[in-house]
Amino acid sequence: MYVKSLVSECDFINKCYSKPVEGADLLCQGATGRWCCVMTVGPEWLTENKPTVISYEDAREACMEILRKQNNNRPSFQRFTEAALYNFLDF
């Protein structure tokens, strides 16, 4: 999922910016279940490709919903969720 963010580079077109610009972070869930930014996307790529870009708050809720479904709301869900969102909260 693409999350609105200020970025200093665009990994897709290999471009660095002299100052942060409005772009997006590409979030993915890794094999361990953690969510984190794996690439940054600049405004040129966003304009050309038009992916859906959501807010940080909406992304966090979407991740939580996916984690709920993956864990079937088991009692250990809260502990797992905190660990799974650890990287996400720091991106």
Helices and strands as residue ranges (DSSP letters): E 2-10, E 15-29, E 35-41, H 43-49, E 53-54, H 56-71, H 77-84, H 86-90
